[in-house]
Amino acid sequence: MMLERLVAHYEWSGLGARIDIRCFQNEPSINSSLKFLRRTPWARAKVEALYLDMIRSRS
């Protein structure tokens, strides 16, 4: 759900520009990104931080 909301807000290009992760930049998909994020704690932390910033800025 978090990743889907980020993609809806920033689109893949904006998400890839904010977080330098290949799965956001080259042929991005929810499934491949979730697979990567589950295995990579540092990337998951960056995505979670961006999500919290997005939520805070909307309030």
C-alpha positions as CSV (number, residue, x, y, z in Angstrom):
1,M,0.0,0.0,0.0
2,M,2.8,2.4,0.9
3,L,4.6,1.9,-2.4
4,E,1.4,2.2,-4.4
5,R,0.7,5.5,-2.8
6,L,4.2,6.8,-3.5
7,V,3.9,5.8,-7.1
8,A,0.5,7.4,-7.4
9,H,1.9,10.6,-5.9
10,Y,5.4,10.8,-7.5
11,E,5.1,8.4,-10.4
12,W,7.9,6.0,-11.1
13,S,10.2,8.7,-12.6
14,G,9.8,11.0,-9.6
15,L,10.3,8.1,-7.2
16,G,13.5,7.0,-9.1
17,A,14.8,10.5,-8.9
18,R,14.3,10.8,-5.2
19,I,15.6,7.3,-4.3
20,D,18.4,5.9,-6.5
21,I,17.2,2.3,-6.8
22,R,17.4,0.6,-10.1
23,C,14.1,-1.2,-9.7
24,F,12.4,2.3,-9.6
25,Q,14.3,3.5,-12.8
26,N,14.5,0.5,-15.2
27,E,11.3,-1.2,-16.1
28,P,9.7,-0.5,-12.7
29,S,6.8,-2.6,-11.3
30,I,5.2,-3.0,-7.9
31,N,6.1,-6.7,-7.8
32,S,9.8,-6.3,-8.6
33,S,10.1,-3.3,-6.3
34,L,8.5,-5.1,-3.4
35,K,10.7,-8.1,-3.9
36,F,13.8,-5.9,-3.7
37,L,12.6,-3.9,-0.7
38,R,11.8,-7.0,1.3
39,R,15.4,-8.1,0.9
40,T,17.1,-4.7,1.3
41,P,16.7,-3.0,4.6
42,W,18.5,0.3,3.7
43,A,16.2,0.7,0.6
44,R,13.1,-0.1,2.6
45,A,14.1,2.6,5.2
46,K,14.5,5.2,2.5
47,V,11.1,4.4,1.0
48,E,9.5,4.5,4.5
49,A,11.1,7.9,5.2
50,L,9.9,9.3,1.8
51,Y,6.4,8.0,2.6
52,L,6.4,9.7,6.0
53,D,7.6,13.0,4.4
54,M,4.9,12.7,1.8
55,I,2.2,12.2,4.5
56,R,3.5,15.1,6.6
57,S,3.6,17.5,3.6
58,R,0.0,16.7,2.8
59,S,-1.2,17.6,6.3
